[in-house]
Amino acid sequence: MELKKILSGIDGIKAKGNLYIDIKNVESDSRNIKKDGMFVAIRGFETDGHTYIEPAIANGAKVIMMEEGFDFRNLNIPEDVTLIVVPNTRYALAVCACNFYDNPSRKFKLIGVTGTKGKTTTTYMIKDILEKQGKNVGLIGTIATYINGKKIEDSARTTPESITLQKSFAEMVDNKVEYVVMEVSSQSLKLDRVVGCDFDIGVFTNFSEDHISQKEHPDMQDYFESKMKLFDMCKIAYTNADDIYGAKLTKLVKNCEIKTYGIDNSCDLLAKDITITNSYVDFKVKLAGKNERVKVGIPGRFSVYNSLAAISVTEKLGATPDVVKDALLNVRVPGRSELVDNKKDLTIMIDYAHSPESLENILQAVKSYTRGRVISVFGCGGDRDKTKRPIMGAISGKIADYTIITSDNPRTENPEEIVKEIEEGMKKTKGNYICIVDRKEAIKAAIEMANKRDIIVLAGKGHEPYQEINHKTYPFDERIIVRDIIEEMGN
């Protein structure tokens, strides 16, 4: 594509060189640059893309986009390389990505789901309902990217970088996808990854403290305002009427029609007569104007909220009541209240809960229907909000009957220090606990102490099949870990 067309819509451009050359690829990773490519240098949290300009040129870049303020005079840049300077390269990359891939999000219905919790489950529910209705569906989120029911790749982050996102959208267009449902993280909104996306429908699930750190959001206000950006990009949105921040949307959003769903407060879609068991929830709700009983194959009150969000969206898109009910009954989401089959017939649940509120929600949910003990196994991620560690320790200490504090993804931090910080909160409760830093050993200890009346909750890792330690990832799929431990234990 001609460079001038790729740059269309970007303000404040300063250029040196030919703007009419043909560009074969656009990348922000110098390693992915090919002959006649365009390299966009982005200032990251840990590395500055401007330091990779010369390697990008060596790989074939004919265009370099830089951010205002970068001094490139000491670099060895050939005369035939076009230089572009813009105020914000992240924003510019997103615009270039849309142009380069011919604005694919205008060629299907795009549904964006944001919120602190429930994004993944809600997107899977929407996907399953629409597929059951016979539609071609794409999904992009925390776990993986899917096209028409086929998993294309596992995800490195909730919402991909803009160039990756638009490339996936273009692939979906090529595969005749009619609807795309995606998780839209606060970071992706703050860092302009979804600039240029043509959202048709938005969803706000809930809002609570999470992602507060130097590398994410400095405070709750910034976190909330980042999420709010989605609703300036939508035509219609559905929000949780029982969430304080969700209810605020109806007053704060001006250019988007807002509809509500909930359990406790007046709303457009209300769930009533709720039953919760250890393997499902069911409730009454109006579908196509008639009261229907809906059963969902994921336990917990939060499943009702996620289902209401999915029902709101899919009814708007024409899903019939029978299809909605059938899809929700059979929906399964990796790492979200996921029960692990095992030879000992123990109840072992894997859940992605990694924030104070999500841990509290899952532990309270299982506590309400478990006949025996709740055994909680969890840790906290390194290089993330440290303030939540003692809070989560106190939560588990108050709710669980026994807690095993362990490691999660320590990243560049000392896992023993993270465990100690969690333990400080635990000590303020009367909860029974033990610290076992090695996560596999912690899981083994939980299995050894459990009986068939108990439930073991392995919280924090969810769908992740790895542990991240000192910039390296090591295989760690808890489903496999559980199976191997029980095999080793024998009878």
One Martini backbone bead per residue (centre of mass of N, CA, C, O) as a GRO file, in nm:
protein
  491
    1MET     BB    1   0.099   0.034   0.018
    2GLU     BB    2   0.075   0.354   0.019
    3LEU     BB    3   0.200   0.567   0.245
    4LYS     BB    4  -0.008   0.800   0.231
    5LYS     BB    5  -0.249   0.609   0.300
    6ILE     BB    6  -0.147   0.508   0.577
    7LEU     BB    7  -0.142   0.824   0.695
    8SER     BB    8  -0.431   0.862   0.706
    9GLY     BB    9  -0.550   1.073   0.980
   10ILE     BB   10  -0.279   1.208   1.067
   11ASP     BB   11  -0.163   1.439   1.283
   12GLY     BB   12   0.139   1.619   1.282
   13ILE     BB   13   0.319   1.571   1.035
   14LYS     BB   14   0.664   1.485   0.972
   15ALA     BB   15   0.866   1.483   0.667
   16LYS     BB   16   1.136   1.270   0.510
   17GLY     BB   17   1.068   1.199   0.187
   18ASN     BB   18   0.895   0.940   0.042
   19LEU     BB   19   0.521   0.904   0.012
   20TYR     BB   20   0.502   0.693  -0.266
   21ILE     BB   21   0.563   0.430  -0.148
   22ASP     BB   22   0.570   0.083  -0.113
   23ILE     BB   23   0.415  -0.108   0.147
   24LYS     BB   24   0.433  -0.436   0.300
   25ASN     BB   25   0.487  -0.357   0.617
   26VAL     BB   26   0.372  -0.319   0.965
   27GLU     BB   27   0.578  -0.237   1.262
   28SER     BB   28   0.694  -0.248   1.624
   29ASP     BB   29   0.884  -0.494   1.548
   30SER     BB   30   1.192  -0.533   1.416
   31ARG     BB   31   1.183  -0.852   1.369
   32ASN     BB   32   0.920  -0.819   1.157
   33ILE     BB   33   1.071  -0.689   0.946
   34LYS     BB   34   1.062  -0.624   0.599
   35LYS     BB   35   1.078  -0.566   0.294
   36ASP     BB   36   0.941  -0.263   0.266
   37GLY     BB   37   0.902  -0.147   0.551
   38MET     BB   38   0.736  -0.026   0.861
   39PHE     BB   39   0.863   0.149   1.143
   40VAL     BB   40   0.734   0.175   1.480
   41ALA     BB   41   0.829   0.376   1.744
   42ILE     BB   42   0.795   0.273   2.087
   43ARG     BB   43   0.737   0.374   2.413
   44GLY     BB   44   0.799   0.176   2.667
   45PHE     BB   45   0.831   0.056   2.990
   46GLU     BB   46   1.119  -0.105   2.918
   47THR     BB   47   1.130  -0.018   2.609
   48ASP     BB   48   1.276   0.158   2.327
   49GLY     BB   49   1.209   0.158   1.992
   50HIS     BB   50   1.435   0.364   1.900
   51THR     BB   51   1.675   0.146   1.946
   52TYR     BB   52   1.556  -0.024   1.666
   53ILE     BB   53   1.607   0.123   1.395
   54GLU     BB   54   1.858  -0.010   1.269
   55PRO     BB   55   1.752  -0.306   1.266
   56ALA     BB   56   1.508  -0.240   1.086
   57ILE     BB   57   1.674  -0.153   0.840
   58ALA     BB   58   1.831  -0.422   0.812
   59ASN     BB   59   1.540  -0.576   0.755
   60GLY     BB   60   1.393  -0.339   0.537
   61ALA     BB   61   1.331  -0.058   0.615
   62LYS     BB   62   1.180   0.247   0.449
   63VAL     BB   63   1.026   0.328   0.721
   64ILE     BB   64   1.028   0.579   0.987
   65MET     BB   65   0.862   0.608   1.301
   66MET     BB   66   0.851   0.888   1.522
   67GLU     BB   67   0.881   1.070   1.812
   68GLU     BB   68   0.864   1.346   1.952
   69GLY     BB   69   1.203   1.424   2.075
   70PHE     BB   70   1.374   1.249   1.899
   71ASP     BB   71   1.724   1.194   1.844
   72PHE     BB   72   1.854   1.095   1.510
   73ARG     BB   73   2.147   1.211   1.428
   74ASN     BB   74   2.328   0.946   1.533
   75LEU     BB   75   2.213   0.787   1.310
   76ASN     BB   76   2.221   0.533   1.051
   77ILE     BB   77   2.052   0.680   0.784
   78PRO     BB   78   1.949   0.638   0.492
   79GLU     BB   79   1.840   0.831   0.224
   80ASP     BB   80   1.600   0.612   0.133
   81VAL     BB   81   1.474   0.678   0.411
   82THR     BB   82   1.178   0.744   0.555
   83LEU     BB   83   1.073   1.012   0.771
   84ILE     BB   84   0.858   1.006   1.063
   85VAL     BB   85   0.682   1.256   1.262
   86VAL     BB   86   0.500   1.225   1.572
   87PRO     BB   87   0.333   1.278   1.868
   88ASN     BB   88   0.199   0.961   1.855
   89THR     BB   89   0.279   0.636   1.788
   90ARG     BB   90   0.046   0.468   1.897
   91TYR     BB   91  -0.179   0.612   1.749
   92ALA     BB   92  -0.057   0.591   1.465
   93LEU     BB   93  -0.047   0.283   1.446
   94ALA     BB   94  -0.353   0.238   1.455
   95VAL     BB   95  -0.419   0.395   1.197
   96CYS     BB   96  -0.229   0.240   1.007
   97ALA     BB   97  -0.356  -0.039   1.052
   98CYS     BB   98  -0.633   0.025   0.939
   99ASN     BB   99  -0.536   0.111   0.657
  100PHE     BB  100  -0.364  -0.140   0.574
  101TYR     BB  101  -0.641  -0.335   0.633
  102ASP     BB  102  -0.906  -0.181   0.543
  103ASN     BB  103  -1.102  -0.154   0.776
  104PRO     BB  104  -1.239  -0.435   0.898
  105SER     BB  105  -1.454  -0.338   1.128
  106ARG     BB  106  -1.667  -0.246   0.891
  107LYS     BB  107  -1.736  -0.573   0.800
  108PHE     BB  108  -1.857  -0.602   1.095
  109LYS     BB  109  -1.969  -0.691   1.403
  110LEU     BB  110  -1.868  -0.510   1.700
  111ILE     BB  111  -1.789  -0.643   2.029
  112GLY     BB  112  -1.733  -0.481   2.344
  113VAL     BB  113  -1.566  -0.592   2.652
  114THR     BB  114  -1.579  -0.447   2.976
  115GLY     BB  115  -1.401  -0.483   3.288
  116THR     BB  116  -1.282  -0.644   3.559
  117LYS     BB  117  -1.503  -0.869   3.535
  118GLY     BB  118  -1.630  -1.116   3.293
  119LYS     BB  119  -1.522  -1.091   3.002
  120THR     BB  120  -1.461  -1.378   2.911
  121THR     BB  121  -1.732  -1.516   2.967
  122THR     BB  122  -1.908  -1.323   2.801
  123THR     BB  123  -1.774  -1.375   2.525
  124TYR     BB  124  -1.834  -1.679   2.515
  125MET     BB  125  -2.139  -1.655   2.531
  126ILE     BB  126  -2.180  -1.491   2.276
  127LYS     BB  127  -2.043  -1.683   2.083
  128ASP     BB  128  -2.222  -1.937   2.137
  129ILE     BB  129  -2.492  -1.816   2.058
  130LEU     BB  130  -2.424  -1.726   1.767
  131GLU     BB  131  -2.335  -2.007   1.669
  132LYS     BB  132  -2.609  -2.145   1.734
  133GLN     BB  133  -2.745  -1.940   1.516
  134GLY     BB  134  -2.530  -1.964   1.257
  135LYS     BB  135  -2.280  -1.790   1.296
  136ASN     BB  136  -1.999  -1.604   1.220
  137VAL     BB  137  -1.723  -1.611   1.460
  138GLY     BB  138  -1.522  -1.392   1.651
  139LEU     BB  139  -1.240  -1.406   1.896
  140ILE     BB  140  -1.096  -1.175   2.145
  141GLY     BB  141  -0.860  -1.256   2.421
  142THR     BB  142  -0.709  -1.384   2.700
  143ILE     BB  143  -0.686  -1.678   2.576
  144ALA     BB  144  -0.793  -1.636   2.263
  145THR     BB  145  -0.821  -1.691   1.910
  146TYR     BB  146  -1.119  -1.700   1.706
  147ILE     BB  147  -1.246  -1.880   1.403
  148ASN     BB  148  -1.516  -2.042   1.352
  149GLY     BB  149  -1.432  -2.236   1.620
  150LYS     BB  150  -1.122  -2.181   1.577
  151LYS     BB  151  -0.813  -2.197   1.708
  152ILE     BB  152  -0.541  -1.988   1.633
  153GLU     BB  153  -0.441  -1.852   1.920
  154ASP     BB  154  -0.277  -1.762   2.179
  155SER     BB  155  -0.257  -1.525   2.436
  156ALA     BB  156  -0.058  -1.249   2.560
  157ARG     BB  157  -0.316  -1.062   2.571
  158THR     BB  158  -0.619  -0.935   2.587
  159THR     BB  159  -0.526  -0.689   2.395
  160PRO     BB  160  -0.385  -0.628   2.123
  161GLU     BB  161  -0.198  -0.487   1.926
  162SER     BB  162  -0.301  -0.303   1.665
  163ILE     BB  163  -0.164  -0.463   1.431
  164THR     BB  164  -0.265  -0.742   1.526
  165LEU     BB  165  -0.566  -0.682   1.534
  166GLN     BB  166  -0.608  -0.603   1.232
  167LYS     BB  167  -0.504  -0.868   1.118
  168SER     BB  168  -0.726  -1.043   1.247
  169PHE     BB  169  -0.963  -0.900   1.119
  170ALA     BB  170  -0.881  -0.962   0.825
  171GLU     BB  171  -0.901  -1.269   0.858
  172MET     BB  172  -1.203  -1.266   0.925
  173VAL     BB  173  -1.299  -1.149   0.660
  174ASP     BB  174  -1.184  -1.384   0.483
  175ASN     BB  175  -1.387  -1.582   0.674
  176LYS     BB  176  -1.678  -1.448   0.694
  177VAL     BB  177  -1.725  -1.276   0.935
  178GLU     BB  178  -1.998  -1.122   1.124
  179TYR     BB  179  -1.883  -1.155   1.426
  180VAL     BB  180  -1.712  -0.968   1.690
  181VAL     BB  181  -1.569  -1.063   2.003
  182MET     BB  182  -1.418  -0.849   2.264
  183GLU     BB  183  -1.174  -0.774   2.475
  184VAL     BB  184  -1.144  -0.457   2.662
  185SER     BB  185  -0.893  -0.311   2.793
  186SER     BB  186  -0.769  -0.049   2.967
  187GLN     BB  187  -0.492  -0.048   2.827
  188SER     BB  188  -0.594  -0.038   2.531
  189LEU     BB  189  -0.731   0.240   2.572
  190LYS     BB  190  -0.491   0.405   2.685
  191LEU     BB  191  -0.284   0.286   2.435
  192ASP     BB  192  -0.446   0.289   2.151
  193ARG     BB  193  -0.525  -0.004   2.023
  194VAL     BB  194  -0.851   0.077   1.935
  195VAL     BB  195  -0.805   0.270   1.733
  196GLY     BB  196  -1.053   0.262   1.469
  197CYS     BB  197  -1.266   0.102   1.586
  198ASP     BB  198  -1.597  -0.035   1.493
  199PHE     BB  199  -1.825  -0.014   1.721
  200ASP     BB  200  -2.152  -0.135   1.804
  201ILE     BB  201  -2.102  -0.287   2.089
  202GLY     BB  202  -2.124  -0.251   2.446
  203VAL     BB  203  -1.970  -0.367   2.766
  204PHE     BB  204  -2.040  -0.343   3.129
  205THR     BB  205  -1.982  -0.538   3.403
  206ASN     BB  206  -1.759  -0.398   3.606
  207PHE     BB  207  -1.603  -0.238   3.914
  208SER     BB  208  -1.265  -0.268   4.048
  209GLU     BB  209  -0.982  -0.326   4.204
  210ASP     BB  210  -0.721  -0.297   3.955
  211HIS     BB  211  -0.435  -0.226   3.790
  212ILE     BB  212  -0.252  -0.085   4.023
  213SER     BB  213   0.033   0.070   3.877
  214GLN     BB  214   0.306   0.189   3.717
  215LYS     BB  215   0.229   0.001   3.447
  216GLU     BB  216  -0.071   0.105   3.455
  217HIS     BB  217  -0.251   0.249   3.705
  218PRO     BB  218  -0.236   0.503   3.940
  219ASP     BB  219  -0.562   0.494   3.957
  220MET     BB  220  -0.904   0.462   3.958
  221GLN     BB  221  -0.968   0.697   3.769
  222ASP     BB  222  -0.793   0.606   3.533
  223TYR     BB  223  -0.924   0.328   3.502
  224PHE     BB  224  -1.214   0.428   3.441
  225GLU     BB  225  -1.155   0.629   3.208
  226SER     BB  226  -1.046   0.417   3.019
  227LYS     BB  227  -1.310   0.249   2.993
  228MET     BB  228  -1.495   0.484   2.890
  229LYS     BB  229  -1.389   0.505   2.591
  230LEU     BB  230  -1.566   0.286   2.459
  231PHE     BB  231  -1.849   0.465   2.477
  232ASP     BB  232  -1.741   0.664   2.240
  233MET     BB  233  -1.743   0.399   2.015
  234CYS     BB  234  -2.052   0.347   2.044
  235LYS     BB  235  -2.400   0.295   1.986
  236ILE     BB  236  -2.438   0.059   2.204
  237ALA     BB  237  -2.506  -0.028   2.558
  238TYR     BB  238  -2.429  -0.256   2.836
  239THR     BB  239  -2.516  -0.240   3.190
  240ASN     BB  240  -2.462  -0.275   3.532
  241ALA     BB  241  -2.699  -0.179   3.770
  242ASP     BB  242  -2.539  -0.304   4.040
  243ASP     BB  243  -2.313  -0.114   3.961
  244ILE     BB  244  -2.198   0.184   4.039
  245TYR     BB  245  -2.037   0.243   3.775
  246GLY     BB  246  -2.243   0.135   3.575
  247ALA     BB  247  -2.468   0.343   3.651
  248LYS     BB  248  -2.303   0.599   3.559
  249LEU     BB  249  -2.314   0.571   3.248
  250THR     BB  250  -2.600   0.698   3.194
  251LYS     BB  251  -2.468   0.997   3.261
  252LEU     BB  252  -2.176   1.005   3.111
  253VAL     BB  253  -2.297   0.909   2.846
  254LYS     BB  254  -2.391   1.075   2.535
  255ASN     BB  255  -2.329   0.897   2.239
  256CYS     BB  256  -2.486   0.645   2.385
  257GLU     BB  257  -2.687   0.383   2.416
  258ILE     BB  258  -2.829   0.280   2.734
  259LYS     BB  259  -2.845  -0.038   2.884
  260THR     BB  260  -2.985  -0.266   3.133
  261TYR     BB  261  -2.874  -0.497   3.397
  262GLY     BB  262  -3.001  -0.736   3.663
  263ILE     BB  263  -3.117  -0.802   4.014
  264ASP     BB  264  -3.172  -0.547   4.231
  265ASN     BB  265  -3.234  -0.339   4.006
  266SER     BB  266  -3.358  -0.135   3.799
  267CYS     BB  267  -3.421  -0.267   3.459
  268ASP     BB  268  -3.428  -0.407   3.139
  269LEU     BB  269  -3.280  -0.682   3.260
  270LEU     BB  270  -3.425  -0.926   3.476
  271ALA     BB  271  -3.339  -1.132   3.743
  272LYS     BB  272  -3.513  -1.423   3.882
  273ASP     BB  273  -3.527  -1.683   4.074
  274ILE     BB  274  -3.251  -1.791   4.208
  275THR     BB  275  -3.025  -2.074   4.147
  276ILE     BB  276  -2.754  -2.236   4.338
  277THR     BB  277  -2.492  -2.455   4.257
  278ASN     BB  278  -2.203  -2.660   4.200
  279SER     BB  279  -2.289  -2.662   3.854
  280TYR     BB  280  -2.517  -2.425   3.864
  281VAL     BB  281  -2.753  -2.190   3.723
  282ASP     BB  282  -3.082  -2.041   3.777
  283PHE     BB  283  -3.335  -1.835   3.595
  284LYS     BB  284  -3.544  -1.561   3.545
  285VAL     BB  285  -3.637  -1.431   3.212
  286LYS     BB  286  -3.683  -1.216   2.947
  287LEU     BB  287  -3.776  -1.364   2.632
  288ALA     BB  288  -3.938  -1.226   2.392
  289GLY     BB  289  -4.151  -1.130   2.636
  290LYS     BB  290  -4.091  -1.398   2.805
  291ASN     BB  291  -4.088  -1.610   3.061
  292GLU     BB  292  -3.776  -1.769   3.141
  293ARG     BB  293  -3.574  -2.052   3.198
  294VAL     BB  294  -3.229  -2.033   3.293
  295LYS     BB  295  -2.942  -2.242   3.235
  296VAL     BB  296  -2.606  -2.253   3.380
  297GLY     BB  297  -2.280  -2.423   3.352
  298ILE     BB  298  -2.205  -2.194   3.582
  299PRO     BB  299  -2.127  -2.117   3.884
  300GLY     BB  300  -2.273  -1.841   4.027
  301ARG     BB  301  -2.380  -1.515   4.043
  302PHE     BB  302  -2.196  -1.401   3.814
  303SER     BB  303  -2.334  -1.573   3.588
  304VAL     BB  304  -2.583  -1.401   3.567
  305TYR     BB  305  -2.455  -1.140   3.468
  306ASN     BB  306  -2.314  -1.256   3.218
  307SER     BB  307  -2.577  -1.360   3.089
  308LEU     BB  308  -2.726  -1.089   3.065
  309ALA     BB  309  -2.524  -0.962   2.875
  310ALA     BB  310  -2.547  -1.176   2.649
  311ILE     BB  311  -2.850  -1.148   2.604
  312SER     BB  312  -2.861  -0.852   2.527
  313VAL     BB  313  -2.686  -0.874   2.274
  314THR     BB  314  -2.821  -1.122   2.118
  315GLU     BB  315  -3.105  -1.010   2.096
  316LYS     BB  316  -3.022  -0.765   1.926
  317LEU     BB  317  -2.904  -0.992   1.702
  318GLY     BB  318  -3.152  -1.230   1.695
  319ALA     BB  319  -3.174  -1.427   1.915
  320THR     BB  320  -3.324  -1.704   2.033
  321PRO     BB  321  -3.438  -1.851   2.312
  322ASP     BB  322  -3.344  -2.146   2.254
  323VAL     BB  323  -3.051  -2.073   2.190
  324VAL     BB  324  -2.976  -1.934   2.452
  325LYS     BB  325  -3.033  -2.174   2.644
  326ASP     BB  326  -2.849  -2.386   2.513
  327ALA     BB  327  -2.578  -2.232   2.527
  328LEU     BB  328  -2.569  -2.174   2.841
  329LEU     BB  329  -2.575  -2.468   2.937
  330ASN     BB  330  -2.287  -2.541   2.757
  331VAL     BB  331  -2.095  -2.349   2.865
  332ARG     BB  332  -1.727  -2.309   2.845
  333VAL     BB  333  -1.444  -2.182   3.047
  334PRO     BB  334  -1.124  -2.146   3.069
  335GLY     BB  335  -1.052  -2.083   3.409
  336ARG     BB  336  -1.374  -2.061   3.483
  337SER     BB  337  -1.496  -2.246   3.705
  338GLU     BB  338  -1.312  -2.508   3.661
  339LEU     BB  339  -1.361  -2.844   3.652
  340VAL     BB  340  -1.158  -3.124   3.758
  341ASP     BB  341  -1.106  -3.420   3.654
  342ASN     BB  342  -1.066  -3.717   3.875
  343LYS     BB  343  -0.981  -4.019   4.036
  344LYS     BB  344  -1.075  -3.905   4.335
  345ASP     BB  345  -1.333  -3.718   4.322
  346LEU     BB  346  -1.253  -3.432   4.345
  347THR     BB  347  -1.309  -3.090   4.411
  348ILE     BB  348  -1.162  -2.902   4.143
  349MET     BB  349  -1.092  -2.553   4.102
  350ILE     BB  350  -1.037  -2.331   3.833
  351ASP     BB  351  -0.930  -1.982   3.875
  352TYR     BB  352  -0.856  -1.637   3.780
  353ALA     BB  353  -0.842  -1.518   4.049
  354HIS     BB  354  -0.644  -1.187   4.112
  355SER     BB  355  -0.835  -1.031   4.302
  356PRO     BB  356  -1.000  -0.945   4.573
  357GLU     BB  357  -1.292  -0.969   4.455
  358SER     BB  358  -1.261  -1.237   4.297
  359LEU     BB  359  -1.180  -1.408   4.541
  360GLU     BB  360  -1.428  -1.350   4.712
  361ASN     BB  361  -1.640  -1.453   4.513
  362ILE     BB  362  -1.545  -1.751   4.481
  363LEU     BB  363  -1.542  -1.830   4.783
  364GLN     BB  364  -1.837  -1.759   4.846
  365ALA     BB  365  -1.968  -1.936   4.637
  366VAL     BB  366  -1.855  -2.217   4.739
  367LYS     BB  367  -1.945  -2.190   5.037
  368SER     BB  368  -2.264  -2.203   4.981
  369TYR     BB  369  -2.232  -2.531   4.854
  370THR     BB  370  -2.032  -2.659   5.055
  371ARG     BB  371  -2.010  -2.923   5.283
  372GLY     BB  372  -1.725  -2.873   5.337
  373ARG     BB  373  -1.425  -2.757   5.265
  374VAL     BB  374  -1.233  -2.466   5.194
  375ILE     BB  375  -0.954  -2.476   4.971
  376SER     BB  376  -0.702  -2.234   4.938
  377VAL     BB  377  -0.505  -2.156   4.637
  378PHE     BB  378  -0.263  -1.883   4.640
  379GLY     BB  379  -0.141  -1.584   4.476
  380CYS     BB  380   0.082  -1.324   4.350
  381GLY     BB  381   0.185  -1.107   4.129
  382GLY     BB  382   0.448  -0.973   3.992
  383ASP     BB  383   0.475  -0.644   3.908
  384ARG     BB  384   0.235  -0.554   4.091
  385ASP     BB  385   0.004  -0.480   4.302
  386LYS     BB  386   0.088  -0.477   4.646
  387THR     BB  387  -0.172  -0.396   4.816
  388LYS     BB  388  -0.342  -0.673   4.759
  389ARG     BB  389  -0.203  -0.897   4.922
  390PRO     BB  390  -0.314  -0.866   5.219
  391ILE     BB  391  -0.608  -0.860   5.133
  392MET     BB  392  -0.616  -1.153   5.019
  393GLY     BB  393  -0.530  -1.290   5.279
  394ALA     BB  394  -0.778  -1.198   5.445
  395ILE     BB  395  -0.998  -1.319   5.270
  396SER     BB  396  -0.912  -1.616   5.292
  397GLY     BB  397  -0.909  -1.627   5.607
  398LYS     BB  398  -1.227  -1.566   5.635
  399ILE     BB  399  -1.348  -1.791   5.429
  400ALA     BB  400  -1.163  -2.009   5.441
  401ASP     BB  401  -1.063  -2.306   5.605
  402TYR     BB  402  -0.806  -2.324   5.407
  403THR     BB  403  -0.468  -2.201   5.339
  404ILE     BB  404  -0.245  -2.177   5.050
  405ILE     BB  405   0.041  -2.009   5.016
  406THR     BB  406   0.177  -1.895   4.701
  407SER     BB  407   0.265  -1.896   4.378
  408ASP     BB  408   0.262  -1.741   4.069
  409ASN     BB  409   0.381  -1.468   3.894
  410PRO     BB  410   0.679  -1.329   3.987
  411ARG     BB  411   0.880  -1.261   3.785
  412THR     BB  412   1.112  -1.025   3.925
  413GLU     BB  413   1.032  -1.137   4.192
  414ASN     BB  414   1.032  -1.259   4.509
  415PRO     BB  415   0.826  -1.509   4.610
  416GLU     BB  416   0.871  -1.498   4.920
  417GLU     BB  417   0.789  -1.198   4.953
  418ILE     BB  418   0.503  -1.222   4.850
  419VAL     BB  419   0.406  -1.425   5.062
  420LYS     BB  420   0.459  -1.240   5.308
  421GLU     BB  421   0.253  -1.019   5.223
  422ILE     BB  422   0.008  -1.203   5.240
  423GLU     BB  423   0.048  -1.301   5.537
  424GLU     BB  424  -0.016  -1.034   5.680
  425GLY     BB  425  -0.325  -1.064   5.632
  426MET     BB  426  -0.370  -1.345   5.755
  427LYS     BB  427  -0.281  -1.271   6.057
  428LYS     BB  428  -0.559  -1.095   6.099
  429THR     BB  429  -0.671  -1.374   6.123
  430LYS     BB  430  -0.813  -1.712   6.201
  431GLY     BB  431  -0.686  -1.858   5.981
  432ASN     BB  432  -0.588  -2.139   5.823
  433TYR     BB  433  -0.234  -2.201   5.741
  434ILE     BB  434   0.013  -2.217   5.467
  435CYS     BB  435   0.348  -2.202   5.329
  436ILE     BB  436   0.404  -2.271   4.967
  437VAL     BB  437   0.589  -2.167   4.715
  438ASP     BB  438   0.553  -2.417   4.560
  439ARG     BB  439   0.286  -2.479   4.361
  440LYS     BB  440   0.287  -2.785   4.331
  441GLU     BB  441   0.312  -2.846   4.637
  442ALA     BB  442   0.052  -2.700   4.715
  443ILE     BB  443  -0.141  -2.878   4.552
  444LYS     BB  444  -0.062  -3.143   4.686
  445ALA     BB  445  -0.147  -3.065   4.975
  446ALA     BB  446  -0.447  -3.024   4.908
  447ILE     BB  447  -0.505  -3.313   4.804
  448GLU     BB  448  -0.412  -3.467   5.066
  449MET     BB  449  -0.640  -3.313   5.260
  450ALA     BB  450  -0.874  -3.398   5.090
  451ASN     BB  451  -1.218  -3.456   5.040
  452LYS     BB  452  -1.532  -3.511   4.887
  453ARG     BB  453  -1.658  -3.253   5.047
  454ASP     BB  454  -1.458  -3.078   4.931
  455ILE     BB  455  -1.288  -2.773   4.808
  456ILE     BB  456  -1.064  -2.678   4.554
  457VAL     BB  457  -0.901  -2.358   4.503
  458LEU     BB  458  -0.736  -2.251   4.209
  459ALA     BB  459  -0.598  -1.937   4.216
  460GLY     BB  460  -0.496  -1.706   3.924
  461LYS     BB  461  -0.433  -1.879   3.654
  462GLY     BB  462  -0.626  -2.059   3.503
  463HIS     BB  463  -0.555  -2.072   3.162
  464GLU     BB  464  -0.266  -2.072   3.230
  465PRO     BB  465   0.030  -2.272   3.102
  466TYR     BB  466   0.214  -2.089   3.308
  467GLN     BB  467   0.523  -1.949   3.435
  468GLU     BB  468   0.660  -1.631   3.542
  469ILE     BB  469   1.029  -1.607   3.544
  470ASN     BB  470   1.251  -1.390   3.472
  471HIS     BB  471   1.137  -1.359   3.160
  472LYS     BB  472   1.023  -1.655   3.187
  473THR     BB  473   0.860  -1.947   3.062
  474TYR     BB  474   0.680  -2.214   3.224
  475PRO     BB  475   0.533  -2.499   3.242
  476PHE     BB  476   0.175  -2.459   3.385
  477ASP     BB  477  -0.075  -2.682   3.396
  478GLU     BB  478  -0.317  -2.754   3.627
  479ARG     BB  479  -0.442  -3.002   3.499
  480ILE     BB  480  -0.174  -3.160   3.476
  481ILE     BB  481  -0.080  -3.136   3.765
  482VAL     BB  482  -0.314  -3.287   3.895
  483ARG     BB  483  -0.284  -3.551   3.739
  484ASP     BB  484   0.011  -3.613   3.822
  485ILE     BB  485  -0.026  -3.620   4.127
  486ILE     BB  486  -0.240  -3.849   4.133
  487GLU     BB  487  -0.066  -4.058   3.991
  488GLU     BB  488   0.166  -4.058   4.206
  489MET     BB  489  -0.027  -4.143   4.449
  490GLY     BB  490  -0.244  -4.317   4.366
  491ASN     BB  491  -0.430  -4.502   4.614
   0.00000   0.00000   0.00000
